[in-house]
Amino acid sequence: MASEVSICNRALALLGANTITSLSDGSTEANVCNAVYADARDAVLRAYPWSCAIQRATLAQLSTAPVWGYGKAYSLPNDPHCLSVLELKETSTYRIEGRTLVCNTDTATIRFVARITDPAQFDPALVFALASRIAAEVAYALTQNRALSNDMWTMSSAAMVDASIYDGAEVGSEDINSVVFEVARA
């Protein structure tokens, strides 16, 4: 079962760096992993509609409507935090502005990518994609080797494509076209 430390240790192993016992163990490796972990996790989760991170919610309408363009405004979920809106059930015409969804519908039910903070919920391919991203982000800080850093970014991109293909194989027919598009775009 994955943990923040095991994911960071996988990233450090890709670099040939020392492993850590915790994100706060005081080592240089722990300090750089701790500095990038949450942002890297959110970036990887937001980059693709991972099955383990998709949730649905009916949004709360805000009392103040947008000044122009749309008639209604809704607050995006905070528990769990919405990283990306995939679909508004009621219409395809909407915009995300800050932490608000604006549209012209009387209700707003969304499918979204949630911030999942428990790595035990991650698919193994997502774990590797995240470890690769962390390795890419900390490579230069730990090794001062630009070539290795560039190699890690290349590996990270490839890991995202591979992981999205595995994850995309599990979607139903309603999502298959969007998955093919997302993988082709990556």
HUGI-V272973 format. One record per run of one state. SS is the DSSP state (2 for helix, 1 for strand, 0 for the rest). FROM is the first residue (numbers start at 1). TO is the last residue. If there is no record, write none. Layout:
ss = {SS | SS}
from = {FROM | FROM}
to = {TO | TO}
This chain:
ss = {0 | 2 | 0 | 2 | 0 | 2 | 1 | 0 | 1 | 0 | 1 | 0 | 1 | 0 | 1 | 0 | 1 | 0 | 1 | 0 | 1 | 0 | 2 | 0 | 2 | 0 | 2 | 0 | 2 | 0}
from = {1 | 4 | 16 | 28 | 47 | 51 | 54 | 59 | 60 | 62 | 72 | 76 | 78 | 79 | 81 | 89 | 95 | 98 | 100 | 104 | 109 | 115 | 119 | 122 | 124 | 144 | 146 | 169 | 173 | 186}
to = {3 | 15 | 27 | 46 | 50 | 53 | 58 | 59 | 61 | 71 | 75 | 77 | 78 | 80 | 88 | 94 | 97 | 99 | 103 | 108 | 114 | 118 | 121 | 123 | 143 | 145 | 168 | 172 | 185 | 186}
